[in-house]
Amino acid sequence: MIKGKNKDAAACDAQVLGCIVGAAILYVIATGRAGAEIGSFATNGFGAQSPGKYGLLAAAVTEVVLTFAFVTVILGVTDRHAEAARAAALLAIGLCLTLIHLISIPVTNTSVNQARSTAPALFVGGVALSQLWLFWVAPLIGGALAGIAYPLLGRKGRTGGFMIRFGRPAAAALAILSPALAAAQDVSVEFRLVAAPGNITGCIAADPQFTRVHTFTVKDGAAELTAPGGINSRMKLEKPGVYETDYRLGQFNLHVVADLNSRMLTVTDRNLGCTWTAKKE
């Protein structure tokens, strides 16, 4: 049992104790009938203790990967910056845990939680206790990996003809699955328009201004485009995931479309008919 004076350690202690009390109640009920046998009592295990007779490596990989997935989902839907995701946090966490059970019950009887594994093992003893170490170590590894990987989802990366940087890890994860959903999150997209074959139409060359970075930002549901020279323009949501705006840059009268669904950024000069595009490959 983890000892400590901080709130996290106290919460861990409380969860383990709560599971032990719950298991004790079930044990009393299960053994309250003449000739009753508790069997494995829902303990976790590998080898002969595994429902499907899976070995140590299979059990370890299953618990690490599923704990990683579970913790990542929890971090994503409880992120204080991910308002849209937080609204469905309980449903998302519950469905994720249900799926985890469907996958791992045949392998380990499903742990992904040290307290859940410890309580029944204390009442069964024997092999269940001797294998309990795995169901402490594997979830710790999976949870630690999720804690390391989650912030990295928000790192800046370069793709196609523009740079895309998500301000929140949850938004990055959502954008991978559905760019339209990402529009509901805080998201920042930087793009640098360049004169290149297939990337510019209607003009012989691009103005030097267009080699500078334009930044498209969605924050608290409002979209804004920051152009070279400090020009800011509010962008209007035309349809889910598609934002548009107009602004002037020198001699250019520009219309900008940021389509998060197709990952296409398009700038058109209404006077000259020039169109610059940048798209994620």
ChimeraX attribute file (.defattr): number of C-alpha atoms within 10 A of each C-alpha:
attribute: neighborCount
match mode: 1-to-1
recipient: residues
	/A:1	12
	/A:2	10
	/A:3	10
	/A:4	12
	/A:5	7
	/A:6	8
	/A:7	9
	/A:8	12
	/A:9	14
	/A:10	14
	/A:11	13
	/A:12	17
	/A:13	17
	/A:14	14
	/A:15	16
	/A:16	21
	/A:17	16
	/A:18	15
	/A:19	19
	/A:20	21
	/A:21	13
	/A:22	14
	/A:23	21
	/A:24	16
	/A:25	11
	/A:26	15
	/A:27	16
	/A:28	10
	/A:29	11
	/A:30	13
	/A:31	12
	/A:32	11
	/A:33	9
	/A:34	6
	/A:35	6
	/A:36	10
	/A:37	11
	/A:38	12
	/A:39	8
	/A:40	18
	/A:41	16
	/A:42	20
	/A:43	27
	/A:44	28
	/A:45	30
	/A:46	24
	/A:47	17
	/A:48	11
	/A:49	19
	/A:50	20
	/A:51	18
	/A:52	15
	/A:53	16
	/A:54	17
	/A:55	16
	/A:56	17
	/A:57	11
	/A:58	14
	/A:59	25
	/A:60	20
	/A:61	13
	/A:62	23
	/A:63	29
	/A:64	24
	/A:65	19
	/A:66	25
	/A:67	26
	/A:68	24
	/A:69	20
	/A:70	22
	/A:71	21
	/A:72	21
	/A:73	21
	/A:74	18
	/A:75	19
	/A:76	25
	/A:77	22
	/A:78	18
	/A:79	18
	/A:80	12
	/A:81	19
	/A:82	20
	/A:83	17
	/A:84	14
	/A:85	21
	/A:86	17
	/A:87	12
	/A:88	12
	/A:89	19
	/A:90	14
	/A:91	12
	/A:92	17
	/A:93	19
	/A:94	13
	/A:95	12
	/A:96	18
	/A:97	19
	/A:98	11
	/A:99	13
	/A:100	21
	/A:101	18
	/A:102	13
	/A:103	15
	/A:104	19
	/A:105	16
	/A:106	15
	/A:107	26
	/A:108	30
	/A:109	21
	/A:110	25
	/A:111	26
	/A:112	29
	/A:113	18
	/A:114	22
	/A:115	21
	/A:116	22
	/A:117	27
	/A:118	25
	/A:119	22
	/A:120	24
	/A:121	24
	/A:122	16
	/A:123	18
	/A:124	17
	/A:125	14
	/A:126	10
	/A:127	16
	/A:128	23
	/A:129	19
	/A:130	11
	/A:131	19
	/A:132	20
	/A:133	13
	/A:134	21
	/A:135	25
	/A:136	18
	/A:137	14
	/A:138	25
	/A:139	24
	/A:140	19
	/A:141	17
	/A:142	24
	/A:143	22
	/A:144	15
	/A:145	18
	/A:146	23
	/A:147	15
	/A:148	11
	/A:149	14
	/A:150	21
	/A:151	13
	/A:152	13
	/A:153	18
	/A:154	19
	/A:155	14
	/A:156	15
	/A:157	11
	/A:158	12
	/A:159	13
	/A:160	13
	/A:161	19
	/A:162	22
	/A:163	20
	/A:164	23
	/A:165	22
	/A:166	24
	/A:167	21
	/A:168	24
	/A:169	25
	/A:170	28
	/A:171	29
	/A:172	25
	/A:173	20
	/A:174	18
	/A:175	20
	/A:176	10
	/A:177	11
	/A:178	15
	/A:179	21
	/A:180	18
	/A:181	19
	/A:182	25
	/A:183	27
	/A:184	21
	/A:185	27
	/A:186	23
	/A:187	25
	/A:188	21
	/A:189	21
	/A:190	19
	/A:191	24
	/A:192	17
	/A:193	25
	/A:194	21
	/A:195	18
	/A:196	13
	/A:197	7
	/A:198	8
	/A:199	15
	/A:200	20
	/A:201	17
	/A:202	12
	/A:203	14
	/A:204	9
	/A:205	12
	/A:206	17
	/A:207	15
	/A:208	10
	/A:209	16
	/A:210	18
	/A:211	14
	/A:212	16
	/A:213	17
	/A:214	23
	/A:215	19
	/A:216	23
	/A:217	23
	/A:218	22
	/A:219	15
	/A:220	14
	/A:221	13
	/A:222	15
	/A:223	22
	/A:224	19
	/A:225	25
	/A:226	16
	/A:227	19
	/A:228	14
	/A:229	11
	/A:230	9
	/A:231	12
	/A:232	15
	/A:233	17
	/A:234	18
	/A:235	21
	/A:236	15
	/A:237	18
	/A:238	12
	/A:239	10
	/A:240	14
	/A:241	19
	/A:242	21
	/A:243	23
	/A:244	21
	/A:245	19
	/A:246	18
	/A:247	17
	/A:248	13
	/A:249	14
	/A:250	10
	/A:251	10
	/A:252	15
	/A:253	16
	/A:254	22
	/A:255	16
	/A:256	20
	/A:257	21
	/A:258	23
	/A:259	22
	/A:260	20
	/A:261	16
	/A:262	13
	/A:263	18
	/A:264	18
	/A:265	23
	/A:266	19
	/A:267	22
	/A:268	21
	/A:269	21
	/A:270	13
	/A:271	10
	/A:272	13
	/A:273	12
	/A:274	18
	/A:275	20
	/A:276	23
	/A:277	23
	/A:278	22
	/A:279	17
	/A:280	14
	/A:281	8
